[in-house]
Amino acid sequence: MHSKVVLSLLAAVLLTSFALAGCSARRTTAAAGPPFRLGVVYGRPVLFAPSVPESNPNSSAINLEMDVPRDSSAPADCLAANGPFRVGLVKKDPPSIQIAMPSPERWIRAIRGANDPEGDALEALFAVLAQLEPTQPGACFKNTGPAIREFLLQSLPMEPAETLFNYYGYRSSRNGLALEPGMRLKVERAYVKADSASADAQSSENQEGVSFVYFGVESSSDGKIQFRREGDVHFTPASLKKKFQSIGIESELGALQSEARYRLVFYGLNVPTERKLSASIIGTTSSAKLDEFEQVLRSHPTDGCKNFAATTAIACLDFTGWVTTTPQITVELNGKSKFVDCGTLLRDVVPESALGSLTIQRKFLNSYRDIRFKPGDTNMLGLTLVGGDRLTWSKTASGSP
């Protein structure tokens, strides 16, 4: 798996790269409670959530309980279940939700793509997540479904490099990156000479320049997601601005209708270079509908979303031509908030020499928890950052400015 899910444009050359991660750095008071912890499954590091007891053996199923407000719309026999996953009401006052998940060993095998004679645990998870969607036919967790989904995803043990899945549902081989308020998108474009568009357009002598512009991912007045342009389009060289007044894709992005869910889908190396289709943004009322639509896109990786969206009530935008988009998140580095590309690893922002003094806080649901690891443990260098992460280390120990 690639270490990033970012598609970025570098000055004279249009390059495609991939990232894994997503996003908001709103200040929240750290809460007392169990920390995240770095454990080991099959000899490799795995990050366990605060909700998973340290006493739970790696070979045993995980059983959790989640307190929820009373959901008058959920009958006593309300159940979402598939394979090793099971979500049901516990009959007591106040009410709570009981969640069963596969053992860490079975789950990590599924994430790594190993064959499981008992069934695909990863696909079972997606089936249960679909059942938790309030908009799905027959859904019984009308009010609590989204909160249960968040708790379930954030509780799954994951290898440090893949924790984007916990927060944004991202899997490079299956699911795009959920776009959340607090993120921003950097849209970059390369301009090539008209007579070189079908030739060696990546060559520096065939390029006229580049441009970039930022779009904030925001909540609309009704709680849906919308995109707002932040500032002007920046051209290099500046003379390009007079030549290229109309920026089609950038205008379309700002005009996308607000939707309850939006996702950024990367097509990766499945797309022929001459088609120049790098990514699509898709949006609709639920994550389950996005899951279904994304599978259609992945089965036709060169067609783009517009060929299918008209008949499926999906808002969509294809990034075609010499244009890419990079999702960015905010993290806190020694008390200073900074935007970084989604997929940024710990080693990209913290020198190895600082590991001995490094502390990390990460949001779990609505509060911050410490990530517990042995000082100096280099396994932490492969941790993918998520939005709102707080990193603190000694500047003198790292030689940082």
Secondary structure, 3 states (H helix, E strand, C coil): CCCECCCCEECCEECCCCECCCCCCCCCCECCCCCEEEEEECCEEEEECCCCCCCCCCCCCEEEEEECCCCCCCCCCCEEEECCEEEEEECCCCCEEEEEECCHHHHHHHHCCCCCCCCCHHHHHHHHHHHCCCCCCCCCCCCCHHHHHHHHHHHCCECHHHCHHHHHCCECCCECEECCCCCEEEEEEEEECHHHCCCCCCCHHHEEEEEEEEEEEEECCCCCEEEEEEEEEEEECCCHHHHCCCCHHHHHHHHCCCECEEEEEECHHHCCCCCCEEEEEEEECCHHHHHHHHHHHHHCCCCCCHHHHCCCCCEEEEEECCEEEEEEEEEEECCEEEEEECCCEHHHHCCHHHHHHCEEEEEECCEEEEEECCCCCHHHHHCECCCCCEEECCHHHHCCC
